[in-house]
Amino acid sequence: MRQFLSILLILLAAGLPVRADEPADTIQSVISAQVEALRANDLTAAFAYASPFIQSKFGTPENFGRIVATGYPVILRPAGYDMLGLVDTSGGPVQNVMFQDRGGRLFEAAYQMQMVDGVWRINGVVLRAYPGVGS
């Protein structure tokens, strides 16, 4: 898993702006739909936005929900979030999203996207906090 995250971070650093024909609105809609499903505690719907790789790794919506709750609590219950830049990497598009937790702290999440049967799915998320920002 660490190797995957390291590779994803390298790809993000080398990312180029996405081509104008890239479906940014669609990608952002998928991420927003998953965040809203998590907010509503609809783990089945949230899990459906994950790629087959993520689904096979976690197995069930409940396992997926536990991982999000422990590793990504700001995504589970954000005070707010905003879409940032979309970059094209050799591993596919990566959508950056700024999250704010209920304590005012800011986090950036890099969502790696994958096209599966003509539908964008979330294939991984790298989350990092902005030190010293917020309370």
C-alpha positions in Angstrom: 0.0 0.0 0.0 2.8 2.4 0.8 4.4 1.7 -2.5 1.1 2.5 -4.3 0.8 5.8 -2.3 4.4 6.7 -3.1 3.9 6.1 -6.8 0.7 8.1 -6.8 2.4 11.0 -5.1 5.2 10.9 -7.7 2.6 10.8 -10.5 0.8 13.8 -8.9 4.0 15.8 -8.7 4.7 15.1 -12.4 1.1 15.8 -13.4 0.2 18.0 -16.3 -3.0 20.0 -16.7 -5.8 17.9 -18.0 -6.8 18.3 -21.7 -9.8 20.5 -22.3 -11.7 17.5 -23.5 -11.3 15.6 -20.1 -14.7 15.2 -18.4 -13.8 17.2 -15.3 -17.5 17.9 -14.4 -18.3 14.2 -14.6 -15.3 13.3 -12.4 -16.2 16.0 -9.9 -19.8 14.7 -9.8 -18.6 11.2 -9.0 -16.5 12.4 -6.1 -19.3 14.7 -4.8 -21.8 11.9 -5.0 -19.5 9.6 -2.9 -18.9 12.3 -0.3 -22.6 13.0 0.0 -23.3 9.2 0.3 -20.8 9.0 3.1 -22.4 12.0 4.8 -25.7 10.2 4.6 -24.1 7.1 6.0 -25.1 5.2 2.8 -22.1 3.0 2.6 -23.5 0.9 -0.2 -23.9 3.9 -2.5 -20.5 5.3 -1.5 -18.8 1.9 -2.2 -20.4 1.8 -5.6 -18.3 4.8 -6.7 -15.1 2.9 -5.9 -13.2 1.0 -8.7 -13.2 -2.7 -8.9 -9.7 -2.7 -7.4 -10.9 -0.8 -4.3 -14.0 -2.9 -4.0 -12.0 -6.2 -4.1 -9.5 -4.8 -1.6 -12.2 -4.0 1.0 -14.8 -6.6 0.1 -17.9 -5.0 1.6 -19.4 -1.5 2.0 -19.1 -2.0 5.8 -15.3 -2.6 5.6 -15.0 0.3 3.2 -16.9 2.5 5.7 -14.6 1.4 8.6 -11.5 2.3 6.6 -12.9 5.7 5.6 -13.9 6.4 9.2 -10.5 5.6 10.6 -8.2 6.8 7.9 -10.2 9.6 6.2 -12.6 11.0 8.8 -12.6 14.4 7.2 -14.0 12.8 4.0 -16.6 11.0 6.0 -18.0 14.1 7.8 -16.5 17.2 6.3 -17.5 20.7 7.3 -17.1 21.6 3.7 -15.2 20.8 0.5 -14.2 22.4 -2.8 -12.9 20.9 -6.0 -9.4 22.1 -7.0 -7.4 21.2 -10.0 -7.6 18.2 -12.1 -4.3 16.8 -13.5 -3.6 14.2 -16.1 -1.0 11.6 -15.0 0.3 8.5 -16.7 -1.9 6.6 -14.2 -5.0 8.6 -15.3 -6.7 11.7 -14.1 -6.3 12.9 -10.5 -8.8 15.3 -9.0 -7.6 17.4 -6.1 -10.2 18.3 -3.5 -9.8 20.6 -0.5 -11.7 19.4 2.7 -12.2 21.3 5.9 -13.0 19.4 9.1 -15.3 20.6 11.8 -12.3 22.0 13.8 -11.3 24.3 10.8 -8.3 22.2 9.7 -7.7 21.9 6.0 -6.8 18.8 4.1 -6.1 18.1 0.4 -7.3 14.8 -1.1 -6.0 13.6 -4.4 -8.5 11.3 -6.0 -7.1 9.0 -8.6 -9.9 8.2 -11.1 -10.3 5.2 -13.4 -12.7 4.7 -16.3 -14.5 1.4 -15.8 -17.0 0.3 -18.5 -17.5 3.9 -19.6 -18.0 5.2 -16.0 -15.5 7.1 -13.8 -14.7 5.3 -10.6 -12.5 6.3 -7.6 -9.3 4.2 -7.6 -7.6 5.6 -4.6 -7.3 8.7 -2.4 -4.2 10.3 -0.9 -5.0 12.6 1.9 -2.6 15.2 3.5 -3.2 17.8 6.1 -2.0 21.4 5.8 0.0 21.9 9.0 -0.8 25.0 10.9 -3.9 25.9 9.0 -7.1 26.1 11.0 -7.5 25.5 14.7 
